Amino acid sequence: MTDDALLHDELMMLPDYFSSITKEKKLGLKKITKISAACQLLNAQQIGKTMFYEYCKLITLYLTVPVATVIAERSFSVLNRIKTYLRCTMSQQRLNHVIIPHIHKDKLDSLDLNSVCSDFISKNENRKTFFGAV
């Protein structure tokens, strides 16, 4: 049996399973309108995840895809803002070096700049001479 056929069969059995779990656990749900409610019912018994494996995969895909597209759209938005600002003034390599810190700004803001500078200066004797001993 193909994955599509399995999913079709699972979707045909799903309403009966949900209604039996709702009655058994006395949840009082008349209609499932949120994915969180469907997940809660599937997690109510261990057999739910096993019996509706394809449906669980479908929910997992549904819950993860929007996050991935938002991150990609945000990255392209950042790229467009930086390109507009720095229109023909830098090469592709330099543009990549500018974009990465901008995308990960929250991580960079949490770094201690004094320790990063000290580490950078201490790696080379010429830097120690130019910037002074740290």
C-alpha atoms as a printed R data frame, in Angstrom:
    type eleno elety resid chain resno       x      y      z
1   ATOM     1    CA   MET     A     1   0.000  0.000  0.000
2   ATOM     2    CA   THR     A     2   1.329  3.469 -0.848
3   ATOM     3    CA   ASP     A     3   1.640  6.326  1.608
4   ATOM     4    CA   ASP     A     4  -1.264  8.104 -0.108
5   ATOM     5    CA   ALA     A     5  -3.531  5.101  0.302
6   ATOM     6    CA   LEU     A     6  -2.508  4.690  3.946
7   ATOM     7    CA   LEU     A     7  -3.189  8.359  4.625
8   ATOM     8    CA   HIS     A     8  -6.574  8.095  2.918
9   ATOM     9    CA   ASP     A     9  -7.517  5.087  5.052
10  ATOM    10    CA   GLU     A    10  -6.330  6.819  8.219
11  ATOM    11    CA   LEU     A    11  -8.338  9.934  7.400
12  ATOM    12    CA   MET     A    12 -11.438  7.779  6.919
13  ATOM    13    CA   MET     A    13 -10.982  6.214 10.397
14  ATOM    14    CA   LEU     A    14  -9.971  9.429 12.159
15  ATOM    15    CA   PRO     A    15 -13.452 10.873 12.962
16  ATOM    16    CA   ASP     A    16 -14.527  7.637 14.672
17  ATOM    17    CA   TYR     A    17 -11.287  7.489 16.660
18  ATOM    18    CA   PHE     A    18 -11.608 11.110 17.767
19  ATOM    19    CA   SER     A    19 -15.232 10.674 18.838
20  ATOM    20    CA   SER     A    20 -14.432  7.523 20.827
21  ATOM    21    CA   ILE     A    21 -11.493  9.203 22.611
22  ATOM    22    CA   THR     A    22 -13.638 12.279 23.317
23  ATOM    23    CA   LYS     A    23 -16.363 10.130 24.877
24  ATOM    24    CA   GLU     A    24 -13.904  7.942 26.794
25  ATOM    25    CA   LYS     A    25 -11.979 10.875 28.278
26  ATOM    26    CA   LYS     A    26 -15.160 12.964 28.678
27  ATOM    27    CA   LEU     A    27 -13.603 15.971 26.968
28  ATOM    28    CA   GLY     A    28 -16.845 17.438 25.628
29  ATOM    29    CA   LEU     A    29 -15.427 18.361 22.216
30  ATOM    30    CA   LYS     A    30 -18.082 18.530 19.501
31  ATOM    31    CA   LYS     A    31 -15.864 19.631 16.663
32  ATOM    32    CA   ILE     A    32 -12.100 19.696 16.271
33  ATOM    33    CA   THR     A    33 -11.147 23.082 14.872
34  ATOM    34    CA   LYS     A    34  -7.511 23.342 15.936
35  ATOM    35    CA   ILE     A    35  -4.498 21.172 15.236
36  ATOM    36    CA   SER     A    36  -3.587 21.354 18.914
37  ATOM    37    CA   ALA     A    37  -6.859 19.576 19.755
38  ATOM    38    CA   ALA     A    38  -6.096 16.846 17.190
39  ATOM    39    CA   CYS     A    39  -2.600 16.418 18.654
40  ATOM    40    CA   GLN     A    40  -4.029 16.242 22.164
41  ATOM    41    CA   LEU     A    41  -6.444 13.492 21.124
42  ATOM    42    CA   LEU     A    42  -3.701 11.550 19.323
43  ATOM    43    CA   ASN     A    43  -1.514 11.769 22.429
44  ATOM    44    CA   ALA     A    44  -4.340 10.677 24.708
45  ATOM    45    CA   GLN     A    45  -3.520  7.033 24.023
46  ATOM    46    CA   GLN     A    46  -0.253  5.520 22.831
47  ATOM    47    CA   ILE     A    47  -1.978  3.642 20.011
48  ATOM    48    CA   GLY     A    48  -3.060  6.939 18.420
49  ATOM    49    CA   LYS     A    49   0.395  7.784 17.106
50  ATOM    50    CA   THR     A    50   0.984  4.237 15.902
51  ATOM    51    CA   MET     A    51  -2.395  3.745 14.278
52  ATOM    52    CA   PHE     A    52  -2.377  7.136 12.544
53  ATOM    53    CA   TYR     A    53   1.308  7.314 11.626
54  ATOM    54    CA   GLU     A    54   0.809  8.987  8.223
55  ATOM    55    CA   TYR     A    55  -1.560 11.538  9.742
56  ATOM    56    CA   CYS     A    56   1.055 12.346 12.409
57  ATOM    57    CA   LYS     A    57   3.659 12.843  9.675
58  ATOM    58    CA   LEU     A    58   1.261 15.174  7.866
59  ATOM    59    CA   ILE     A    59   0.705 17.240 11.026
60  ATOM    60    CA   THR     A    60   4.463 17.398 11.653
61  ATOM    61    CA   LEU     A    61   5.043 18.709  8.135
62  ATOM    62    CA   TYR     A    62   2.241 21.212  8.515
63  ATOM    63    CA   LEU     A    63   3.628 22.537 11.779
64  ATOM    64    CA   THR     A    64   7.238 22.843 10.571
65  ATOM    65    CA   VAL     A    65   6.923 24.198  7.035
66  ATOM    66    CA   PRO     A    66   5.614 27.685  7.946
67  ATOM    67    CA   VAL     A    67   8.549 28.262 10.275
68  ATOM    68    CA   ALA     A    68  11.028 27.338  7.560
69  ATOM    69    CA   THR     A    69   9.450 29.634  4.967
70  ATOM    70    CA   VAL     A    70   9.318 32.576  7.368
71  ATOM    71    CA   ILE     A    71  13.037 32.247  8.053
72  ATOM    72    CA   ALA     A    72  13.798 32.113  4.335
73  ATOM    73    CA   GLU     A    73  11.588 35.134  3.622
74  ATOM    74    CA   ARG     A    74  13.253 37.062  6.444
75  ATOM    75    CA   SER     A    75  16.694 36.265  5.024
76  ATOM    76    CA   PHE     A    76  15.681 37.476  1.567
77  ATOM    77    CA   SER     A    77  14.173 40.601  3.090
78  ATOM    78    CA   VAL     A    78  17.452 41.313  4.876
79  ATOM    79    CA   LEU     A    79  19.354 40.729  1.646
80  ATOM    80    CA   ASN     A    80  17.136 43.183 -0.222
81  ATOM    81    CA   ARG     A    81  17.536 45.888  2.436
82  ATOM    82    CA   ILE     A    82  21.304 45.540  2.504
83  ATOM    83    CA   LYS     A    83  21.598 45.450 -1.286
84  ATOM    84    CA   THR     A    84  19.481 48.566 -1.580
85  ATOM    85    CA   TYR     A    85  21.651 50.357  0.958
86  ATOM    86    CA   LEU     A    86  24.967 49.239 -0.488
87  ATOM    87    CA   ARG     A    87  23.916 49.024 -4.134
88  ATOM    88    CA   CYS     A    88  27.067 48.395 -6.301
89  ATOM    89    CA   THR     A    89  29.717 49.166 -3.722
90  ATOM    90    CA   MET     A    90  30.841 45.709 -2.688
91  ATOM    91    CA   SER     A    91  31.605 42.284 -4.056
92  ATOM    92    CA   GLN     A    92  29.524 39.157 -3.464
93  ATOM    93    CA   GLN     A    93  31.974 37.840 -0.853
94  ATOM    94    CA   ARG     A    94  31.827 41.054  1.171
95  ATOM    95    CA   LEU     A    95  28.043 41.140  0.829
96  ATOM    96    CA   ASN     A    96  27.860 37.616  2.315
97  ATOM    97    CA   HIS     A    97  30.062 38.706  5.222
98  ATOM    98    CA   VAL     A    98  27.769 41.669  5.922
99  ATOM    99    CA   ILE     A    99  24.511 39.704  5.670
100 ATOM   100    CA   ILE     A   100  25.411 36.878  8.089
101 ATOM   101    CA   PRO     A   101  25.952 39.153 11.133
102 ATOM   102    CA   HIS     A   102  22.773 41.048 10.295
103 ATOM   103    CA   ILE     A   103  20.693 37.838 10.170
104 ATOM   104    CA   HIS     A   104  22.157 36.604 13.484
105 ATOM   105    CA   LYS     A   105  21.971 39.996 15.193
106 ATOM   106    CA   ASP     A   106  20.388 38.611 18.376
107 ATOM   107    CA   LYS     A   107  23.321 36.248 18.944
108 ATOM   108    CA   LEU     A   108  25.886 38.939 18.201
109 ATOM   109    CA   ASP     A   109  24.245 41.373 20.613
110 ATOM   110    CA   SER     A   110  24.755 38.893 23.443
111 ATOM   111    CA   LEU     A   111  28.541 38.608 22.882
112 ATOM   112    CA   ASP     A   112  31.037 40.412 25.102
113 ATOM   113    CA   LEU     A   113  32.910 42.678 22.664
114 ATOM   114    CA   ASN     A   114  35.864 43.256 24.994
115 ATOM   115    CA   SER     A   115  36.654 39.548 25.178
116 ATOM   116    CA   VAL     A   116  36.286 39.168 21.393
117 ATOM   117    CA   CYS     A   117  38.644 42.118 20.812
118 ATOM   118    CA   SER     A   118  41.154 40.808 23.354
119 ATOM   119    CA   ASP     A   119  41.108 37.392 21.715
120 ATOM   120    CA   PHE     A   120  41.577 38.944 18.250
121 ATOM   121    CA   ILE     A   121  44.497 41.120 19.379
122 ATOM   122    CA   SER     A   122  46.282 38.350 21.259
123 ATOM   123    CA   LYS     A   123  46.438 36.087 18.171
124 ATOM   124    CA   ASN     A   124  49.096 38.157 16.383
125 ATOM   125    CA   GLU     A   125  52.190 40.118 17.472
126 ATOM   126    CA   ASN     A   126  51.576 42.914 14.953
127 ATOM   127    CA   ARG     A   127  48.094 43.417 16.374
128 ATOM   128    CA   LYS     A   128  49.529 43.651 19.885
129 ATOM   129    CA   THR     A   129  51.911 46.341 18.673
130 ATOM   130    CA   PHE     A   130  49.233 48.267 16.788
131 ATOM   131    CA   PHE     A   131  46.362 47.973 19.299
132 ATOM   132    CA   GLY     A   132  48.432 47.664 22.478
133 ATOM   133    CA   ALA     A   133  48.771 44.795 24.893
134 ATOM   134    CA   VAL     A   134  45.571 43.577 26.445
